[in-house]
Amino acid sequence: MLAKQLWANSLKEFSGEQILRASQKAIESSDFIPTIHSVLNNCRQDLSSFGLPSPRAAYIEACNASEPRSEFNWSHPAVYFAGRESGWFFLASNIETKALPVFEANYRKLCDRVLAGETMAMPNAERLPSETSTPLSSEEKVQRMAALRKEIGL
């Protein structure tokens, strides 16, 4: 019973599919039954071989990301999408014991998609033009202000 708890606690940050792949890899590369250590290493290599950080590292990265988040230098786009799916405000305003499970569930889904071969790219943020058009004349400003006052009832 204690051995099962040890395995469960040691591998809790990985999805069932990741643990299965890591176990299969450990079985194929050894003459003996896989150890927790070998399965953990294979799980970590499984994610890192795709450029994905561990769920906890991804959570910390998402929580510490600066604004604008779409321009932050993410370790992998899946971290950004997991943060966006979880809700930036939710991550920032809740304690880790509440926010991490939500983030981790979203991140695992995205990791599974990446491991299945899907490629992810950051969304292109629309930028404001570097220059504005010609400024309004004084008459146009007065007309627009009058229309605005009329619209809001002043």
LINLIN-V531471 format. One record per run of one state. SS is the DSSP state (h for helix, s for strand, l for the rest). FROM is the first residue (numbers start at 1). TO is the last residue. Records with the same first field share a line. If there is no record, write none. Layout:
SS=FROM-TO  FROM-TO
This chain:
l=1-1  11-15  29-35  49-54  65-68  72-76  87-87  94-95  116-137  153-154
h=2-10  16-28  36-48  55-64  69-71  77-86  88-93  96-115  138-152
